[in-house]
Amino acid sequence: MAAFSCQKAPQLPDLNTISWIQKHGYQSEEVFPITTTGKIPGPQIEVSIGNKSENILLDLSSFGLILKENAFKNLDFEPQRMASSIIGNTEMLLEEGFINNISILGVTYPVIYSSILKHTNNPFKSKGIIGRIFFLNSRMTLDINNKILAFTTQTKQAISEIVSSSEIIPIDLSNQSGPKNGLIKFHGSINGKQTMMTITTRSKKSQISPELAGSLSEKPTGNYFQIDTLKIGNKIFTDLKCDIKDDQLQMEPESAEPLHFSLGLDIISKIILTIDFVDEIMVIE
């Protein structure tokens, strides 16, 4: 008899009470539940392989799919090569290869190239990571407060028809390896100073480089920095306490403009975040 996962499937809230779903033109079948926990505060979405389903961390600062070695037993995996990777301050030993019959956000992939996490130098609490590669031909909206993620490849309206031009934030997805292979990059200002930023749904708190923190204050306090005013597009956030991270500039070291700041869950959990990966624009509501 096949073995099924015993984890409780997350349930959707009443979608009729959430106004942005209709505003953005999402259909009910394009809206999916997410989970968050104290152990893993970032948004997790269901991944199904064969007869087993697990909730996997959605990490917008990662690109591909990484699964913890023991997350899916008897995995139909065709190994190809060993590799190493660094995510944040975590070094990973990975085995890359092909996984057959995997379902994510209502889409079933007969085969997909992914990585199995064999070893890490730091505790890795999630059962895996889902990166941006699954969204590159789509538009997505993340609403952590209502615990839902909307995802569509069949957009019926341009974002410019949904929100005002002042709400639209241009993003850059390029890096040296391809036009859409890079982090989600955009401009904003911290205490009036313009800087390039990115997004991480893995970190509880927003992060700032020591170089930028030092240029904004003669004496940053310990391992954190107090931001008076953060502005992204027409949205302003005040009194934000973020972490000073020595490796912030290593998020994408080849970036034409240094990435001094990462928007973390302390802000993302309070907003409705829409990213159109096709038109390379973002909206914060």
Stockholm file with secondary structure:
# STOCKHOLM 1.0

chainA/1-285         MAAFSCQKAPQLPDLNTISWIQKHGYQSEEVFPITTTGKIPGPQIEVSIGNKSENILLDLSSFGLILKENAFKNLDFEPQRMASSIIGNTEMLLEEGFINNISILGVTYPVIYSSILKHTNNPFKSKGIIGRIFFLNSRMTLDINNKILAFTTQTKQAISEIVSSSEIIPIDLSNQSGPKNGLIKFHGSINGKQTMMTITTRSKKSQISPELAGSLSEKPTGNYFQIDTLKIGNKIFTDLKCDIKDDQLQMEPESAEPLHFSLGLDIISKIILTIDFVDEIMVIE
#=GR chainA/1-285 SS CCCCCCSCCCCCCCGGGCHHHHHTTCCGGGEEECBCCSSSCSCEEEEEETTEEEEEEECTTCCSEEEETTTSTTCCEEEEEEEEEEETTEEEEEEEEEEEEEEETTEEEEEEEEEEEEEESSCCCSSEEECGGGGTTSEEEEETTTTEEEEESCCCSCGGGTSCGGGEEECBCCBTTBTTCSCCBEEEEETTEEEEEEECSSCSSCEECHHHHHHHCSSCCTTEEEEEEEEETTEEEEEEEEEECTTGGGSSTTCSSCEEEEECHHHHTTSCEEEETTTTEEEEC
#=GC SS_cons         CCCCCCSCCCCCCCGGGCHHHHHTTCCGGGEEECBCCSSSCSCEEEEEETTEEEEEEECTTCCSEEEETTTSTTCCEEEEEEEEEEETTEEEEEEEEEEEEEEETTEEEEEEEEEEEEEESSCCCSSEEECGGGGTTSEEEEETTTTEEEEESCCCSCGGGTSCGGGEEECBCCBTTBTTCSCCBEEEEETTEEEEEEECSSCSSCEECHHHHHHHCSSCCTTEEEEEEEEETTEEEEEEEEEECTTGGGSSTTCSSCEEEEECHHHHTTSCEEEETTTTEEEEC
//
